[in-house]
């Protein structure tokens, strides 16, 4: 039982690492970037108020 639990936990961890190293996370990051840039531009045009740092 203990060995099977260890194997399952290791398998889940490796699958997570493979997902973040693979293309899935790259596509998600690219999609978010492509949506964020126009959203920031529209927000800047709609409310051009300057916020002092």
Residue, then its C-alpha position, 0 to 999 in steps of 0.5 A: x500500500x505504501x509503495x503504491x501511494x508513493x508511486x501515485x504521488x511521484x506520477x502526479x508530480x512528474x505529470x505536473x512538471x511535464x505540463x509546465x515544461x511542455x507546450x501547454x503552459x506556453x500556449x496559455x502564457x501566450x494567450x494571456x499575453x495576447x489578451x493582456x496587451x490590448x486590455x492595457x491599451x484600451x484601459x489607458x485610452x479609456x482612463x488616461x489619468x496619471x498615477x504618480x508612483 
